[in-house]
Every structure is written in structure tokens, then in C-alpha cells.
Amino acid sequence: MAGPRIVVVADEHELGRRAAAHVISTLEEALTRRGRAYLALTGGSTAVLLYRAITGSPARDRVDWSRVNLWWGDDRFVPFDHPDSNVHLVEETLLAPPEGLAVPVGNVHPFPIPEAEAAGEGPGWCAERYARQLTELVPLDQDGLPVFDLVLLGVGPDGHFLSCFPGSPLVDAPAPPLCAGVPAPTTAAPHVPRVTLSPRLTEVARDVLVMASGAGKAAVMADVLAGARDPRRLPSQLAAREGATWILDAAAAAKLPADLPGREG
């Protein structure tokens, strides 16, 4: 099975620049081809590098941000102003004036966590509402699955991606939901409940960009990209698909074989 393109760059700053260029060119192409673009966002430290690189890029103005729709791949089930919220991270690094992107508020689609909390409901209710929004607002493929132009992803030290942790039933369920509530994980912090897209939406997305930075990710990157395939143990292997791009800095790539198929740099 063909795998991803694996781009190794010098450091985290170059990772941010390369990832920003990838996002901008992908959205530009989507707008040219289809008139609108659908982007699933991620959280974490590499997301901060990316979002700051996008807002600081001279090429950002090649994208008509008024026609870009922002969604979230996953989030912690906390208020939007909580420091663990991926919505808070995006607002602070990508959307806040004066440098922030001019994405209309109606094009920004976070998980409806405040609505769930106001209704006294939990992550499962929130996930069901988000799945309904996805099928109403994102173009669907022939199987009724929402198709993003680009899904952004990070990888946790335990090999998770999205909020799909080792042993997750979302990995190999015959018909997993589009979105799911997730109990507080034991293998990754913060230990709070989550809401997440299904991994199968990364399989049908037009493009997938995975980012990893730092020596702390070297062992898991080698396991995910060069080890035995076992998505139940390492869910992020599902994102190592044909057509995906993985951008790693040299520290994160330190334990990868030099002759790994798809590796550049």
C-alpha cells in the first residue's frame, strides 16, 4: 500500500513555514476549483507554529478567507475560553485582530460545547449535533461522508491523532459515527473528555497534513511511520495514507530510517 510523503525540515520554524505554504496553496486550489474551501483544524504546539506562520505569511492574501469554512478535528469538552480549548487556541493564534484572518463568523464552526453545557448534556450529545452540521454544510461524497479539502493533524506521544486514542473503537468499527464523544484519556493530557471527528473522515479528505516537532516525538514517529502496522495501538497510522503529507522537523525525524519510502530530506 502506498504511503504518505514525509518531508523532513531543519527545525520547528521551517516546519511552520512549510506547513503554512502547504495550507495556503491547498486552499487556493480548492477555491479556484470549487469556489469554497473546507478546512479541519487541529490543536497542540505544532498548530501554534502553523497558525502563526500563516498569519505572518505574505502569501496569506492569495486566499479569499471569506470563502473558507473552518471546522475542528477534535476538542476538549471545556468552555471556549478555557486554556485547554482548541477553539481558544485558534482564536488567539489564527483569528484574533489585528493580524488574524478575515474569516466570517458564520464560516467558523466549532463543536457546540457551550450549547451542550447549557442543555446539561455531555460530549455524546455535542458530537451528534456536530455530525448533523457536517452533513448539512460540508459537501458529501457518494457514501454520504463529509469531504474536507484539508484536514490538519498532530500526533500525540502515545500515537493518537484527533481524539482517537490507543484502543479506540473508532479505529475499526464497521460503521463508526461521523463524530463521537470520548472519555477522558489516560494516555495523554489533559485528562478531560473530548469530542472528535471519526478517523474515516481523514480517509476521504482531499488532502491531509500531519505535523510533528521535537525530540519527544522521535520514538513515536519511528513507530508510526516505520514500525509494524497496528492502528489499534497507533491510531495515527490511519493518517499515513497515500496522498497525505507529513512534515517533521529534524528532531522528530531523528529515529526514522534514511531510506524510508516517501521520505524527503
N, C-alpha and C positions, 0 to 999 in steps of 0.2 A: 504494500500500500504506500502510495506517495505521501511524503510528509511535508512539513512546513519549510518555508525559507527562514533560516536562522542567521540574523545579522548581528555580528559582534562588533561593538564600538569601544572606544578608548575608556570612556568614563560616563558618569551619570549625566553630565551636562550635554555630551554628544548624544546620549540616549534621548534626552528630552528634545533636542533639535531634530534628530532623525524621525522620532515618533511624531512630532508636530508636522513635519513635512509630509509624512505619510497620511495623517488625518486630513490635512488641508487638500492634498491632491485627490484623495478618495472622495471627499465631499464635493469638491469642484467637479469631478467627473460625474458624480451622481446627479448634481443639479443640471449639468449640461444634457445628460441623457434622459432624465425623468422629471426634472422641474422641481423636485423636492428631495430632501435627504433625511434619513432616519439613522440616528447615532445613539448607541447604547453606551453609557458612561461607566466608569469604574472608580474605585476609591483607592486609598493607600498612598504610600510615599512616591511610587513611580507616577501615579496620577498627578500629584502635585508638580513634579518635574515637567510632565507633559503639558498640563494646563497653563503653567506659567510660560512655557516655551511657545505655546500657541498665541497667547495674548501679546507676547513680545515679538512675534514674527512679522517682518514686513509683508510676508505673503498672506497674512490673515485676510487682507482685503480682497483677495481673489475669490473668497467665498461670500455669497449673499446670505448672511446669517439669518435674515428674516424668513428664509425658506428652509432652514434646518430645524428638525424636530429632535429634541433631546429627551432621552429615556434613561433609566438606570438599570444596570445589570443586577444589582443587589443593593441592599442597605440594611443597616442595623435598625431594629424596631425601637427607635428612640425619637424624641422630638427633633424637628429640623434644626433647631438652634443648639442642639447638643454637640459637643466636640467630636463625638464618635459618629455623627451622621454624615453619610456621603453627600447628602444634599447641602449640608453646611460647607463641606469641603469644596464642592463645585461652585457654590455661590461666592465663597471667599477668593478662589483662585482663578475662576473662569468667567464669572458673570458680573462681579462687583465693579461699579464705576470707579475711576474713570477709564481704566484700561480694559474693562470687561467687554465681552462680546455682546452685540446688539441682537440678542435672540428674544423675540417677543414672548411675553409671559405665557401666552396661550400655546406656545410651542414647547414649553418646558413641562415635562410630565414625570414628576417624582412618584414614588409609591405613596398611596393615600394614607399615610401613617396618622396624620392628625385626625382624619375622618374616622379611622378605626378607633383611635383613643377616645374621641368624643362619643362614639357609639358604644363604648365599653367592650370593643371587640379586639381580637388579637391578630397575630401575623397571618393566620389562615384566611380570615375574612379579608384582610388587606390584599393578599395575593389573589384572591378570587376577583376582587374589584379591578385590580391591575390587569389581569388576564382579559377581562371584558373590555377595558380601554384599549388594550393592544389590538384585539380583533376588530375593534371599531375604527381605529385611527391609523394603523400601520398596514401597508399593503400585504396581502396574504398570498402564499404560494398555492399550488393545486391541492395541497393537503390541508389547507386552512391554517398554516403556520405563519405568523408574522415574520417578514423578511426585512432585517436591518441592512442598511448599506455598509455599516461598520459596527462591530462590537469590540469595545476596548476591554482588556482583561489584565489582571495581575495574577501572580501565583503566590500562594502562601507557603511558609516553610514546611507545612505538612502536606504540600502538594495539592491543596484545594484551589479551585477557581470559582468565580461567582461566590455564592454561599453554599457551594456543593462540596461537602467535607468528606474525608475518607469514610467509606461505608455507606454513603448516602444512597437511598433507594432511587433517587433521581437518575443515577448513572445508568441503570439497566432495566428500569421498569418498562413493561411493554407499551404503556401509553401514559407517560408521566404528564402531569398538568403543565400548562404553559408557565405558570408561576406557582411558588409554594412557600408556605411558612416553614421556617427552620428553627428547631430548638436551639438554645444557647450551646455553641460548640465547646467541647473540652480540649480540642487540639489547637485552638487559635484564640487569641484575644482580640477585642474584648469579649468576654463570655456573656453575651446578651443574645436574645432571639433575633432572627433575621427574616427578611423576605428576599426572594431571589427569582430570577428567570430560570427556566429549565435549560440544562445544557444543550438540549436538542435545538434551541434557537441559535446556538453558535454553529451548528452543523448546516443550517440552511441560510445563514447570513451570507451576503455577497462577499464580505471581507471580515477578517478577524485579525486584530493586532494585540499581541501579548508582550508585556514588558516586564523585565526583571533586572534589579540592580543590587549590587553589593555582595561582599564575600559570604554573607549569611545565607544567600540563595544558591551558592555554588553546588552544594551537595544535592539539593532537591532538583536543580536544573539538570544535573547529570543523570539523576534517577529518572526524571520525567522524559527527557529527550534521548537518552542513550541506554536506559535500562529496559528490563522486560516490561512488556505492555500489560498493565493491570489497572484499568481505570477505577475499579472499586477501591483500590489502595491509593491511587494517584489520579483523582478525577481530572486534573488539568491536562492529562494526556489526551482527553477528548478534544482539546483545542489545538493539538499538534496535528492538524489536518492539512490536506492538500489545499493550497491557496492561502493559507494563513501565513502571517509574518510574525516572527518572534524577534524582538530587539533586546539584546542583553549587553550590559557593559562588561568589560574585561574581567572584573572581579566575579560577577555572577557566572560567567562562562569559563572560569578557570579550570574546572574539572571535566569539561566537555572534550571528547576526542577531537584532535585536529582534523581528522578525516571524516567527521560526522556528516552524513548525507544532508545536503541543503545548507551547510554552514558557509558563511561568507565572513572573512576576517578572522 
